[in-house]
């Protein structure tokens, strides 16, 4: 799951944003203590559009299980 073109202007000039971590912030989606789904982010050099996506299918499946439960 990677982006090769901008979702807005279709440019291929994308900046992969380096993720930073500290004790108070993680760019990933928390799924509980010690569990997270990794997210990647790009910014288009041309129009500034920002895209985020889940890096692997396993993480996507975990999100579906947690958030799409039938009530």
PyMOL commands that set and color helices and strands:
alter all, ss='L'
color gray80, all
select helices_A, chain A and resi 57-67
alter helices_A, ss='H'
color red, helices_A
select strands_A, chain A and resi 14-16+29-32+35-37+39-44+50-54
alter strands_A, ss='S'
color yellow, strands_A
deselect
rebuild
show_as cartoon
